[in-house]
Structure formats: C-alpha cells, structure tokens
C-alpha cells in the first residue's frame, strides 16, 4: 500500500509514517486499529469505511471484510484533517 513517495504524498501519510521504522510497521498498526474497530462494531462481512486512531493520528480506512478477514484497500488522511 505504501510503496512510493508519490503514493504517500497523495494519501497524506508521509508525516504519519515517519513515526514508524517501516511502512510495514505502519500498515500493521493501521490494520490492528481497523480490525479492533470493526470487531467492536460487530462487522463480520461487507464493505467498510472507518476512521481509526493510530498513535494520535486519525486515518480513514476503506476496505472489505471477506469471510471474517479484514482486507484494507485504501488508507489516507483527508486534507481537511491536516494541520498547517
């Protein structure tokens, strides 16, 4: 998901990712927060869009739950939530 500087910029995640040792570590944190939020809401299947808090940063996550497995298709910080 986070495989290039251009992708990071277009998803406004550059600053967020700098707090992690790797993009994989950041993805795992986003995935964990998303799974937790969806489990709390009892979501077991279907499309979702969820705002999750990861280390104080609110990230919008979109994806699908298939056979109980969360599949993230997109994660981003909307421009309106970025402080100058």
N, C-alpha and C positions, 0 to 999 in steps of 0.2 A: 504494500500500500504506500509506503513512504520510501520510494526508491530513487528520487531525484530532487535536487534543489528546486526545480521548477514546480514539481508536484507539491512540495512543502509550502512554497510561496502561495500557490493557488488555493491551498487549503488553510492558509494562515496558521500553520502548525510549527513554523520554524522556531519561534521562541519557546514554545511548549517542549519541543523535542530536545532543546539544549539542556534541559534538566535531567536527561537520561543518558546513560552510557552508550546506548544504541537505539536505532529505530525499532528493533525487535523488542527491546525492553519497554519502550513507549507503547508499542502496539499491545503487548501483553497487559500493561496497566489499563489501557482503554478497554480491551476485551474483558478483563476481570470486572471492571466497573459496570460494563454493559450487561454482562451475564448476571451480576448481582441485582442490578435494577430490574431486569426483565423477570428474574426469579421472584423478586419481591412483589411484582405486579401479577404474577401467575401466568406470564406469557409463555406458551409452550409451542406455538406454531404461528406462522404468518409474517408478513412484513412489519417492520417497526421503524420508528424514528424516535430516538431517545436522547435527552440531554443528560450527560453524566458528568460528575465532578471528579477530576483526576488531579490530585495534588493541588487543589485550589483553582484549577482551570476548568471551566465549563466547555465541554466538547459535544457537538451534535454528532450522533452516530446513527447511521441508517444501515439496514440490512434485512435479513430474513432468518427466521427460526425454522429449521427443517429437521423433522424427526427429533425435536428437542435440542438440536445443536445450533448455537448462535453463529451465524455467518455474517460478518461485517463487510459491507460493500463500500462504505464511504465514512470518513470521519473528518470533521472540519470545525473551525471556529468561525462563525459568521462575522463579517466585517463589523457589524454593529456592536459586537461584544469585545472588540479590541480597543484597549485604552491607548490614548496617544502617548 
